[in-house]
């Protein structure tokens, strides 16, 4: 799957809003607000459950990494996520 298609599918799922559980959360981290080098994908099966986290790292902007974006789509599909959330901005790594 190409990068544009992956990003569009993620965006489309995010725009649906909260539709119940299971829930996937996507959060990007980096040394600046313009360069994300880490992404955390959280999976919550049901309300009040502890999230399971999957982390991916990259030397370049991970938002432009086709392999990582395709993997996120596969995670969403595999768990049949009803809700997908995405943090709007890159969180700064400390």
C-alpha positions as CSV (number, residue, x, y, z in Angstrom):
1,X,0.0,0.0,0.0
2,X,1.4,3.4,-0.9
3,X,2.0,6.2,1.6
4,X,-0.8,8.5,0.5
5,X,-3.4,5.7,0.6
6,X,-2.3,4.7,4.1
7,X,-2.5,8.2,5.4
8,X,-5.9,8.8,3.8
9,X,-7.2,5.5,5.4
10,X,-5.9,6.6,8.8
11,X,-7.4,10.1,8.4
12,X,-10.8,8.7,7.3
13,X,-10.9,6.5,10.4
14,X,-10.0,9.4,12.7
15,X,-12.7,11.6,11.2
16,X,-15.4,9.1,12.2
17,X,-15.0,10.1,15.9
18,X,-15.7,7.8,18.8
19,X,-17.7,4.7,17.8
20,X,-16.9,2.5,20.7
21,X,-14.2,-0.1,21.6
22,X,-11.8,-1.5,20.6
23,X,-9.9,1.8,20.2
24,X,-6.5,2.5,18.5
25,X,-4.6,5.7,19.5
26,X,-1.8,7.1,17.4
27,X,0.7,9.5,18.9
28,X,3.8,10.9,17.3
29,X,7.0,12.1,19.1
30,X,10.1,13.9,18.0
31,X,12.9,16.3,18.8
32,X,10.9,19.2,17.2
33,X,7.3,19.8,16.2
34,X,8.2,19.3,12.5
35,X,10.1,16.0,12.7
36,X,8.4,12.9,14.2
37,X,10.9,10.1,14.8
38,X,8.8,7.9,17.0
39,X,5.2,6.7,16.9
40,X,3.2,4.9,19.7
41,X,0.2,2.9,18.7
42,X,-2.0,2.2,21.6
43,X,-4.7,-0.5,21.7
44,X,-7.6,-0.5,24.2
45,X,-9.9,-3.4,24.1
46,X,-12.6,-2.1,26.4
47,X,-13.4,0.9,28.6
48,X,-11.0,1.2,31.6
49,X,-8.7,-1.4,30.2
50,X,-4.9,-0.8,30.3
51,X,-3.6,0.1,26.8
52,X,-1.2,-2.1,25.0
53,X,1.5,-0.1,23.2
54,X,3.4,-0.8,20.1
55,X,6.3,1.6,19.4
56,X,8.2,2.3,16.1
57,X,11.3,4.5,15.7
58,X,13.0,6.0,12.7
59,X,15.9,8.3,11.9
60,X,13.8,10.3,9.4
61,X,10.2,11.6,9.7
62,X,8.2,8.5,10.6
63,X,5.0,10.0,9.2
64,X,6.6,9.7,5.7
65,X,7.7,6.0,6.3
66,X,5.5,3.9,4.0
67,X,6.3,0.7,5.9
68,X,5.3,2.1,9.3
69,X,2.1,3.7,8.0
70,X,1.0,0.5,6.3
71,X,1.7,-1.4,9.5
72,X,-0.5,1.0,11.5
73,X,-3.3,0.3,9.0
74,X,-2.8,-3.5,9.4
75,X,-3.0,-3.1,13.2
76,X,-6.3,-1.2,12.9
77,X,-7.7,-3.8,10.5
78,X,-6.4,-6.8,12.6
79,X,-8.1,-5.7,15.8
80,X,-11.2,-4.4,14.0
81,X,-10.9,-1.1,15.7
82,X,-14.2,0.8,16.1
83,X,-12.4,4.1,17.0
84,X,-9.1,5.6,15.9
85,X,-7.6,8.7,17.5
86,X,-4.6,10.7,16.3
87,X,-2.8,13.4,18.2
88,X,-2.7,16.5,16.0
89,X,0.8,17.6,16.8
90,X,4.2,16.0,17.5
91,X,4.9,15.6,21.2
92,X,8.5,16.7,22.1
93,X,10.8,14.0,23.4
94,X,12.7,14.9,26.5
